[in-house]
Amino acid sequence: MNLASYKTKSLHGEVTCPGDKSVSQRIVIIGSLLNCDMRVSGFLNAQDPLSTVNALNSIGSSISINGNEVILKKREVMFKDPEQVLNLGNSGTGARLLLGLISGLGLRSTITGDSSLSKRPMNRIIEPLNMMGARLSSDKGMLPISTHASKIMNNFEYEMPIASAQVKSCLLLTAMSAKKNIKITEPKITRDHTERMIDFFGGDIAYGNNQNSRLIELNYSELEPKDTFNVPGDFSSASFIIVATIISKDSEVLIKNVGLNESRKGLLEILTLMGADIFIKNQKEISNEIVGDIYVRSSELNGVDVPDDIIPNIIDEIPILSIASCFADGQTVIRNASELRVKESDRLNAISEGLLKLKIKHDILDDGISITGTSKEIRCDEFINSFDDHRIAMSFLISGVRSENCVRVKNCKNIETSFPNFKDIMNSIGMKIDDEN
């Protein structure tokens, strides 16, 4: 499926942000461990979370989905070895977190994924899981990975060599499902949805400590069942709406129910530093996550050097930040972002190839990218390759609001993994995104 995005005069309106992908996947996993009757609202009904739900049901969970609502049922038998290979599709979060859960449970399974996920590095979880006592076999550190009966050690301590919320969450879920204690130290603070969720259900977990904010300590205790859980809106999805509004002329949009977790909203800090006109309204706490409404208006941006310490918390938003940088006065420099090379695509290369076709001056760095913005409208005469990466596809479609002709992007079906209503929501506020043969 190819899409084309055309120039628009302005964007206006009010939209409700779709559910958070990371939280949606974590709540069905932790909800399965709780083994209680629970109703989850705001669930992201997209391919990645659905892959996780299907895998969980294959190991004994009882999860049903009705639109954006999920029902988890209490069951007689906790978990079992799956009868078939667990295919997580394109979901790196699902694959890594389930490997932790299944290792802790001591189940025998094989987890695989699509061609993109099968190229992503898994040694970052295989190595610490082996150190904990899990028994795994893999295809040279890639999927497929098989799990075998394991004996997880207690009071495991691990200092993470890379900042990764997925690795951290994998190890926490291993310890939880094995009923063990664990201490994890991060090199830099990453998104803390797993910690917050464990805390919400009464788990004995310490994180964000003033003396050592990078230390997470879980002392196993039984979690407390709850009847309901509310998934906040996905900040990463909101970021496309935010940047589209900022770079459009005479525009203002209100995005409702956006998750504003401190470890996720770094893009707001960077855009504000660049001069963006953004306000937060109606901020409140729901299910131990901060949510609010984001009001954003057209803005004149200036290029900035993005602080290194914020990179782990904006890693998914760097593609759309790159589009904002295209229309900023001066140069924007993004470093310490080598993790982009092992996402759904080599995102540094994908961003660069797209910017070449937009005729935007830029330089690829060893661990990042430098972009020189323009005040002019862009012209794109060639298809941009999404590299089968949802965030690359959406980011370059957003650039179409400032195009002389249009921006055409190949292979956009991948958008359904995280933002299935992207085209409809963007068109509802004034964008013009159409199918392109």
C-alpha positions, 0 to 999 in steps of 0.5 A: 500500500502506497500513500501520498500526502499533499500540501494543506493550507492549515490544520484545525480540530480536536482529536483523541489520541489512540492507545499507547502501544507500549502500555497496551502490550505490558498490561496484557502480559502483567494482567495475565500474570495477575490471573483475575477478571479485569477490563482494560479500556483504551487498548491499542487495537493494532497489529503489534499488541494483537500479536502479543495477545495471540501469543499469550492466549497460546500459553494459557491466557484468556484474553478477548478484544472488543474494539479498544476494550480488552477483557482478561478472564481468571482461569483454572490453569495458569500457563502451559507450553504452547502447541505452536511457534509463537509468531510476534510479527513485527513486535520487538516489544512483544518478542522481548517481553514474552521471552522474559515472561516465558523464561521465568515461567520455565516454559518450552517454546519457540518465538519468531517474527517477520523478516524485519523483526528477525534481523533485530539484535536479541543477544542484548536479552539472551545474555542477561537471561542466560546469566539469570539461569534461563536456557535459550537457543537462538539463530546466531543471536536472532529470532527464532529463539527457543526457550527450555526449562529454566531455573532462575536465580534469586537476587540477580543484579545486572548493570545494563550496557545499553539503555533499553526499556525492552531489556529492562522490562524483559528482566523484570518480567523474568524475575516476576514470573519466577517469583524472584528478586532482581536489581537492575542499573540502567546507563541512562533512564528509559521509559518506566511503564513496566515499573509503574504498572508493577507499582500500580498493582501493589508490587514491591518495586523501587525506581526513580530513587533520588540517590540513584535514579538509574537503579530499579529494585524488585522484591517479589511479592504477590500483585493485587488484582484490580477490576479495571485499567486505563491505557493512556494515549500514545505519545509517539502517535501524538508526535505526528499530529504535533509536528504536522500542526507546528510546521503547517501555517495558521494551524491549531489542534487539541490532542486529548488523552495523551500519555505524558510519562516523564520518560516518554515526553522528551520530544515536547522538551526539544520542540519547546527548545526549538520554539514550538508553541505547545501547552498542556491542559487537564493534566491528571493521573490515571492507572499510575500514568500521567495523561493530559491534553496537548494544545499545539499551534503553528510555530517558527522553529530554530535548529538546536543541538539535541542533548545526549541524555534525552536521546533514549527517551525520544528514540522512537520520535527521532524520525518525526523530529527530523521532519520538524528539523527540515523546517527549522531555521539553522541546523539541528544535530542529533547524536548518541542515537546509534540505536536507530540502526537496529530498530524496525529499519536502519532508521538513520539510513532511512531518514537520510534516504528520505531527506535526499529525496526531499532535497534537504541538506543533511549529514549522517554522523557515526551515531546520529544526523545533522539537518539544515532546515529550510523556510521554503516549501519542499518538492519531492519528485520520487517515491520515498521508501518506508523500508517497511517501517511505520515511523519512517512512513508516517514521518515522511507523509507528515512532510507533505503538508509543506510540499509544492506537489506531494510526498509519496511513500512506498509500503505504508501498510506497516503503519497498522502495527502502531497507528491503524487510523493514522490516515483518517485522523490526520485527514480529519484535521485537514491533511490530505493523505490518499492512496497512491498506485 
